[in-house]
């Protein structure tokens, strides 16, 4: 008979085997990683430790140039970000500006730390939900997207001050100089700007401050006109000279309050002066050998990206045919967008189950509900609809020669924001209040719905889709992001999958796009996204595919396009830098400047 072993003895033997197993797994981990990840190439050659120069991609060539100029003057990526962000605020008033907000994802090469500056607008004290309802208790759309009530307290000026003061090495007077010069000298109006004005004209011309800036002898700006903004230049000069107080207190603050309150809004000096940029810890996770770093709430992008990529990770997407690859990606989108609607809002006001939503177990559970070749009807996933959203916004990406990085996405929300410029400031205010669930369960201007987690409260930040993102593998580093409302997140997802498949920065920016956001239960697709065969195969699997418009010459469907993705990439193997500017935007530019 075998001698009975005491429990402790058995335990230590078990511990020994567990340790042995653990050691074995650890020793084999690099082998597994190599086998699983297409990015994990055998590391025979040493990789570069510093980029050979700098790369900047942005939605307007004047902003890209401004960033490069500031780098040449001795600035780092954070100073360049001030120059790019402020110049975009001058040359892309349709998309972003001092009257709006943004998220800035920063990587400090010296410390290796990542941080997100949350410069999202917040709701003023007066913003009680009932203020946005008409006499029948319905959402008052005019209030939610136009004029003073639609505007949150701006965050972008505070972000510029924080970027320069805590991360940059140049004074604001230097890094804001290009924006001030361009605001004074002017720049040629481009087609999107003139067309956008025409579509917002009725709202813009309600306000004297806006008329002063946009009308020339009573006529609106036209493509090719030189657009000068002397009042905005003066507002920037005060910011450059006095920092935070140059905008949130004193002369500018007084003019902002006067303009908002004369237009019927209710802002106070106290809430303007109380604005704070929040430093938030980004969400970082592994995807097939990449470290992906992306924003936490109040962005919905990070959590949705983790969910989608963790659902997809075990599948080798490149080995699948296009229809099945698209099917799986769409199923991941469907599930992540369902969660976006219910759980996400300002983390300082609501408890978000972030740990659960970003856990691999949760992703595994969602993956198990995906049929390999049958669409899951969205009705079968519990919840309520979040229809399609589309918005103006802009993004820029920067890597400098030290390896510092910035991904900045900034916005005034809809085309030309609220349309309201308080007289004498040149500052076009946002209409970001519409990003709240102003009437829970009622879609906003673009059909986006939300519930309690994103209900408005004084001081609360509205949920956003802005998703500036970093990707990092032993061989490559990339920064990417785009405007596009709720489609931002799926565009960034496709960009990540594109980089993972080995595409160049320019190819990633140009990738044809498709999107699914749970409800409506439909895949919307850009021109060129699917061949007729792929679209048909998706329909056979039970997907509804929206391919409106003309069929392109190559037989690919749909003529609608969206997004304006700007990305830069550093390949550490051959130490090269590259940039990708979205070809959908003719005035954007990606540029690399090598060290002399
Ligand atoms: N207003 C666009 C966004 O923040 O998602």
Boltz pocket constraint, residues with backbone or C-beta under 6 A from the ligand:
constraints:
  - pocket:
      binder: B
      contacts: [[A, 391], [A, 392], [A, 393], [A, 411], [A, 412], [A, 413], [A, 414], [A, 432], [A, 435], [A, 463], [A, 464], [A, 465], [A, 466], [A, 485], [A, 486]]
      max_distance: 6.0
